[in-house]
Amino acid sequence: MAYDDFTAFEHRGWEHLVQPYENYFVRLTAQSHGALLDALGVGDASRLLDVATGPGTLAAAAVERGATVSGIDFSAAMIAHARQTYPEVEFQVASADKLPFNDESFDAVGIAFGMLHFPDPEAALAEAFRVLRKGGRVAFTVWAAPEKAIGFQMVLKAVEMHGRMDVALPAGPPFFRFSDPDESKSVLTEAGFADPQVIEVEQTWHIAPPETPFHSLLRGGVRMSALLNAQEPPALLKIEREVKASAARYMQNGQLLVPMPCVLASAVKR
């Protein structure tokens, strides 16, 4: 299925979310970067491609290990921010399904929380396979299912209780498709990779009250933000209050500590 409207919708969103994403998500998603780089075997002299690099934090973590890194993202605003923050990394605007690199150019391809945003994740993995050398590795992270990634569960349950899920948004691929380990293994195998492995990595969302996961998702993302902004104002207020009540149990020492694990899938090019 083609998702042209979805791609345009996502692109418009990310072009305007550099600082909100930094504020609400970077410290959370960076918690799994070490595990992702371990799965890729990234170390001194590794050549890594960071696909959907966003603000460039995975790329920077790889540089700290001695790797040579290229990062790509379809958002020019994200790339401009990454270049300014990490000038030692080669960043460029490009699409995951049309990589501007020669065959067998990299030892590793990492995709941190990008797969759920791609309109055609199979095409992105085909491109990753093409640019990897034999013996090279691919790995991606995605959110765990909502029953484990509690911040999503709180908000989605509150929408179901007080609002509407069937709002007018561009049709897109399932947000939690690759939360299923079998689905992650399958898509890697079908792309030609071997020995797929899937693990869960613990992450914790540190949120300072009075904000909750409601505010993080409302302001720091694209699809969940659009879902919330499409609600009627009275319903949105009820959703906000419901999430606040649900989040109270995760308060520790003046902060919300919300479980937000991710799924980490990896494989090798034989």
N, C-alpha and C positions, 0 to 999 in steps of 0.2 A: 504494500500500500504506500502511495506517495503522501508525504506530509508537508507539502510546500507551504501551506498557510501556517502550520506549526513552526516550521523553521523560521519564517519571517517574524512570527510572534516571539519566539525565543530570542532571536537576534535583536529585535527592538528592545526587549527587556534587559538583556545583558549589557547593551551599550550604555544603559543609564544606572547600572547597579554596582559599579566598581566599589565605591566607598561603603554602601550598605552591606554588600557581601563581605567585605573586609571586616566590618564591625561585627557582624552577626555569625559568620560561618568559618572564617579562616582559622581561628584558634581551635575550633572543633575538628574540622576536616584534617588539619595538620597532625592530629594525634595518631593517624594511621599511616602517615607517610613513611615512617621507619619500617613498618611491616611490609609495605608495598615495595620499597626499595630492596629489602631483604629478599622478597619473593623473586625479584628481578635479578638478584645477584649483583647489584650495582656497587662498584667500588672504584679504586684507583684505576684510571685510564679507561673506564667504561664509556661507551658512547650511547647516551640515552636520548630518546625522543619523548618529550612530555606533551601528550595530546590533550587538548582542552585545558591548557595550562592555567587559564584564569589569571589570578594575580601573581602566579609564578612561584608559589611556595614549594611545590614538589621539586621543581627544577633547582631551586636554591638549595634544598636539602641534599640533592644529588651532587651538586658542586662541592658541598662540604665534605663529601666522601671522596672527592678527587675525580669525579666524572666530568666528561665534556658533554654539554647538554644543549639541545635545541628544543625550543618550546613553541607550540602553535596554538592558536585559538581563533575562532571566527569573529570574535569581538575586537574591533580596533581599539576600543576604549580600554579593555582589559590588557591588551598587548602594550599599549602606551604606558599604562601603570606598571606593568611588569618590567618593561625596559628601564623605566626610571628607578625602580626599586632595586633591581638586580642587573646592573649594566654588564656584568661578567657573563651573562647568558645570552645566547643568540635567540631572539624571539621574532616571530613573524606572523602576520595574519594569514590564515589558511584554514581550509575545511578538513575535518577528520577523514572524509571519504575521498579526498583528492589531495594527497600529501605531495608537497613540492620537493621530493627527495628521490634519489636514485634507488634502484633495487639494492637490497643487502647493504644499507648504509649504517645500520645501527646494531648494537649489541642488545638493546632493551627498548621496549616501548611501554610507557606507563600512562594510564588513563585514570586520574583521580576524580571520581564522581562526575565523569563525563558521559558514560554510557547511557544513563537515563535521560539525557538531553538530546541524544542523537536521533534524528528522524530515521536513520538507517544504520543501526549498530553493526549489522552484518557487513556492510560496505566499509565501515571504519576498521573492523577487524581484518578484512581482506587487504586493506591498505597497510595495516600494521604488519601483516604476514609478508607482504611484498618488500617492505623496507628493512625487515630484519634479516640479518645473516643467519645461516644455518647454525643451529645451536643457541640462537638468541631467544630471549624470553619476552613474553607479553604479560601484563598484569593490569587488572582494573579493580577499583573499589566502587561500590554502590551502597546505598542505605540498606540496612536490614529491614525486614518486614515491620509494619507498624506495631505489631504486638511486642516487638523488641525495641524498636526505635521509638521510644515513648513520646518524644516531642511531636512526632507525626500522629501518633495514636490519639493524643489529647485533642489536637486540633480537628482531625477528621471526625472523631466521635462527636465533638461539639457541633460541627457543621451538620452532621446527620441528625442530631437532636433538635437543633434550632434553626437550621437554614436549609439550603438545597445543594445537592451535589450535581444536579443536571443543569448547570449554568452554561451559557453560550460561550464556549472556549473553542479554539481550533482543535480539531481531532489530533491526538498525538499518541505515540507508543505508550504502553502501560508503564506507569512511573515505577512500580515495584517489580517489574518483570524479572530482573536479574537478582532480586533478593532470594529467589529460589535457587539453591545450589545446583540442582539438576539442570535448570535452565542455563545457568552460567557455564557449566561444563559442556552442555550441548552446543551452545553457540560457539565456543572455542573449538570444539572438535569439528564442527561443520565448516569452520574457517580454515581447517587444515592443521591446526595445532595438535600436539600430542601431550599426554600425561597431564590433563587438567587437574588442578588442585583448588579446593575452595575451603577457606577458613573464615571464622568470624573474629573481628577485632573489636575489642571494647573501646568505646569513646564516651566521654561525658560532656554534655553541654553545660557550661558555667554561665548562668544568666543572673544578672543583678536586678532584683526587684526594684520598682514595681513591674518591670517587664517580665514576660513569660514566653514560652514557645510561640504563642499567638503573635506577638509583636515581631519576633525574629522571622517567622514565615511570611508575615504581612509585608515586611519592609526589605527582607534580604534575599528573596528569590523571585522566580518568575511564575511558574505554574501555580504554586500554592498561594502566592500573593494574588494572582488573578482570580482564583477560586474565592478567596475571602473578599476581595473588592467587588465581586459580582453579587454579594449578598445584599439584601435590603438593610438599611441602617439599623432598624430595631433588632433584626436577627443578628447582625454583626455584633451589636452590643451584648446580646445574650451569649454569643459564641465566646467573646472575650471574657465575660464573667465566668462561664463554664470552665474555660481553660485555666483561669486563675484559681478556681476552686480545686481543680484536678492537680494543679502544679504544687499546691501547698504542701503535700506530703513529701515532696522532694527538697524541702528547705533544710539547709544545713549551714550553720554559722553565718546566717544572713545572705546566703546565696542559694539559688536553685541549682541542684546537681542532677540533671536529667539524663538517664541512659540513652545513648544514641549510637549503638554499635553499627558497624558496617560489615558487608560481605566483601572479602578479598579473593578474587579468582585469578589464577595464573596458569600458564602453559608454556611449552617450548616448541620451537620450530625445528623439526628434525631434518 
